Amino acid sequence: MGEEVVYFDDDNLIRYGHDETEDFVFQPDVVVKPKDVDQLSRLMEYCNSNQIPVTPRGAGTGLSGASLPINKGVLVSMENFNRILDIDESNMQATVESGVINHNLREAVENRGLFYPPDPASKGSCFIGGNVAHNSGGPKAVKYGVTKDYILNLEVVLPSGEVVWTGANTLKNSTGYNLTQLFIGSEGTLGIVTKVVVRLLAKPKHNLLLWANVAKATTACRAVSDIMKSGVVPSGMELMERKGIDLACDKLGFNNPMVSGSEAAIMIEADGDNMDQLYADCESISELLEHHGIDSVLFADSGEQKEAWWSIRRSIGEVVKTYSTYKEQDTVVKRSHLADLMAGVKEIGAEYGFESVCYGHAGDGNLHVNILKNNLTDEQWNGSHLEEGIREIFRLCKRLGGTISGEHGIGYVQKKFMNEVMTESHLQIMRGIKLAFDPNGIMNPGKIFD
Ligand SMILES: Cc1cc2nc3c(=O)[nH]c(=O)nc-3n(C[C@H](O)[C@H](O)[C@H](O)COP(=O)(O)OP(=O)(O)OC[C@H]3O[C@@H](n4cnc5c(N)ncnc54)[C@H](O)[C@@H]3O)c2cc1C
């Protein structure tokens, strides 16, 4: 393939042997950074014929260990697939290579008055291909939906080396099985996505952002549910526990908007084209918050203020990680059960002896539970007692009508918990689908299920 795309020096093997999941490192045998589809296709054909495991990798920001080459073999980095190929303004769609950074796509279309809503907090580094593979969400999902709602068509290199398009560049498509949606969330276990056609919206002209300090996080959860019921649809509703906010403000050197006695905060954004309507929406939201006893509500009064508050929210995962290694659980329940989930997580933590910092996309019922290692020994951290505690959290999610991942995927770390929410029949159907695409089992083996 040429020396300039094949690497097996220690630096590369270590760098591509980890992602953002806990402190795992699994070095591949070799790192390949293909430059085009033809090169990638030949690589896949070779690996398939020789039964060599292939692990696709985007930016390596994943939190479920899905891009860890746990079976060694070839790590395929998609970083050279970084071109925005076309922005079709009249049809409001764009075609990009899968290694384009989420933020770069958003910025490029916004310059033309268009809008690509999915905005993971990692948007400054994660790739569109990684977003597709995990069906990633972000703060705007509460109003606009997640990655799956914006993907029209995918170019994919199959394990055999064959290159296929999964659908059509149309807004509607009822032509047989929906292979596009099948690839979304497949975590690189069926093939490698090389091009992505996304649907775009018109960019909303204005937004308002408010920050509400709350005495009890569970009260905030209840208020979130009532806001959605009221008919106002915010474009973001993020919940953060105090510890995450304090750590983020210390790290960023920001004034801390929290007041004493507050256990958590919610950040609520409303967007649209009509400023009067936005003020009216925020007025209704404030009244509803007040109804729940939440009266410490601040409005961001400048673009800088908005950016500062969003930076606090976006940096929580990273700052908690620098404070302590953590195991992140990406729990999701029906929105109205969020308060029960939050309360249950804390009770389970007390019973099993772990501290957690919770934050996430409250409007979607999606709560990230970061379980801190703190002073736990390695034996306790990796032992069956803590695992049982995590299992209890997932059982609670199921009882509350939810599941074990809302947006981070199953990957390597959550697969042992799949049986909590999937029956053996579910898993057999998934294995059958995998077999149809990848009969030799070379694509990202050991992810989602064994
Ligand atoms: C600070 C921080 C904040 C985050 N915030 C959010 C958030 O708000 N919402 C959210 O949903 N996630 C969030 N994440 C998780 C992560 O950023 C997303 O899962 C993201 O989509 C991963 O993209 P990536 O390019 O880094 O993929 P990687 O981590 O490199 O890979 C993820 C998976 O995608 C597969 N893959 C990558 N590229 C391809 C391809 N071209 N074809 C086939 N398979 C491929 C890999 O094999 C792997 O299974 C956050 C992570 C961090 C560190």
The ligand as an ORCA input file, in Angstrom:
! r2SCAN-3c Opt
* xyz 0 1
  C     -15.590     14.962     25.678
  C     -16.519     14.052     24.933
  C     -17.827     14.432     24.730
  C     -18.702     13.603     24.041
  N     -19.982     14.013     23.842
  C     -20.839     13.252     23.139
  C     -22.195     13.674     22.914
  O     -22.617     14.771     23.321
  N     -23.001     12.856     22.212
  C     -22.562     11.651     21.717
  O     -23.342     10.958     21.079
  N     -21.302     11.234     21.924
  C     -20.432     11.989     22.610
  N     -19.141     11.554     22.830
  C     -18.712     10.249     22.308
  C     -18.009     10.281     20.930
  O     -17.455     11.538     20.664
  C     -18.978      9.881     19.820
  O     -19.347      8.533     20.002
  C     -18.413     10.063     18.410
  O     -19.427      9.874     17.455
  C     -17.266      9.138     18.086
  O     -16.700      9.582     16.866
  P     -15.179      9.242     16.516
  O     -14.905      9.791     15.159
  O     -14.273      9.673     17.584
  O     -15.241      7.656     16.434
  P     -14.296      6.567     17.105
  O     -14.313      6.679     18.573
  O     -12.967      6.576     16.432
  O     -15.054      5.236     16.685
  C     -16.324      4.965     17.186
  C     -16.926      3.767     16.457
  O     -17.135      4.115     15.105
  C     -16.502      3.170     14.238
  N     -16.117      3.942     13.073
  C     -15.435      5.106     13.041
  N     -15.340      5.548     11.770
  C     -15.978      4.643     11.002
  C     -16.234      4.524      9.602
  N     -15.813      5.441      8.749
  N     -16.919      3.444      9.164
  C     -17.365      2.498     10.024
  N     -17.152      2.561     11.338
  C     -16.479      3.609     11.823
  C     -15.385      2.591     15.075
  O     -15.007      1.299     14.612
  C     -16.047      2.529     16.428
  O     -16.873      1.396     16.454
  C     -18.247     12.348     23.539
  C     -16.919     11.976     23.735
  C     -16.056     12.804     24.430
  C     -14.630     12.379     24.632
*
